């Protein structure tokens, strides 16, 4: 029993150092992403930081290319997130696909849709346009 207790104590001493390495990497990435957002004076700062934390630097570069396109369309939160994911993933999208988001968003505006109803409408409309 004393060997068991001794191994538990050793494990408890070593465990925080393992988690500290992960924690410091996460802190470093958070600081790096926040600095990038500050350097670019991003309007959707938190959205960018959240994206940056879990994506590669190449994807972050494409995010910066896609963000102005999303800003021009005044998309709802869910629709904007879907657009950004699509835009970053596609990289070399064509104008027709890009315009489907604009057209669907314009239809939602004409129908005075707001919030989650607007997002659902635009998402469904874009799906239909893509098929």
N, C-alpha and C positions, 0 to 999 in steps of 0.2 A: 504494500500500500504506500510505503514511503517513496518508492520509485515513481509511482503514479503522481503523487503530490509534487515531487521534484520536477517531473516532466511538465506538469501543468504550470508550475511557476516559471520555468524556462520559456514555455510557449507564450505565456502572458507577457514576458519581458520582450520577446522578439516580435510579437505580433504588431505592436504599434509602429515599429520601424517599417514593416511591410506596407501598412496603410499610409504612413507618412509619405512614402515615395509617390503613391498614387495621388494623394491629396495635393502634393506640391506640383505634380504635373497638371492636374486639373486647375489649380490656382494660376499656374503659368499660362495655360491656354486661355483661361478667362481673362487675364490681364492683357494678353496679346490681342484677343478679339475685341476687347473694350477699347484698347488703344487704336486699333484699326478703324473702329466706328468713330472715335473722336477725331482721328486724322482726316477722315472723309466727311465729317459733320453730317452723319447719316440722320435722316428724318425718322426712319423706323429703326432706331438704334437697338432696342431690345430684340426685335425680330432678327436683325443681323447677328447680334452676339449669340443668340440661341442657335442660329444656323451655323455660324462659324465654329462653335464648340464641337460639332459632330461631323464636320465635312473637311475634305482636303483643301489645301491651298489653291489647287486648280479650280475646284468647285466654288470656292470663295471668290476667285477672280471672275468666274462666270456670273456669280450672284451680283457683283458690282455692275456687270454689263446689263443684267436683267432688271435691276431695281428701278432705273429711270423709266423703263417701259411699263412696269407695274404702277409706278407713281402717276403716270399720265392717264391711266385707266380708272383711277379712283375705285379700286376693287374693295369689296368687303374683306374682313379678316381671313375667313376660310378660303375664299376665292383667291385672294392675294397669295396665301400660302401655297395653294394648289398651282397657281400660275408660276410662282417662283420655283417650286420644285420641278415643274415641267420645263420651264425655260432653262434652268441650270442643267437638267438632265439631257435635254435635247441638244444644247449647245448650238448646233447649226439648224435651227428651225426655219421653216419657210414663212413667207409673209401671210399666206392664207391661214395657217394655223395660228399665228400671232393675232391676226385680225378676228378670229373666231372669239377670242376672249373680249376684244373690244366691242364686237357686234352684240354679243350676248349681254355684256354689261350695259350697253346702250338700251337694249330691250328692257332690261330690268329697271333702268332709270325711267323709261317711258311709262312703265306700269307702276311706278312709285313703290317698288319693293325695297325693303330695308332689312338689315340685320341678317339673321340666319335664313330667313325666307329668300332674301336676295341671293345669298351665297348658294343656297340649294338650287335656285333657279338657274343661276349662271353656270354652276357646275354641270347640271343636267343638259343645259343648252350646248355647252362646249363639247360634252360627250357625244351628243347627237351630231354636231357639226363635224366631229372627227371620224365618223363612220361613213 
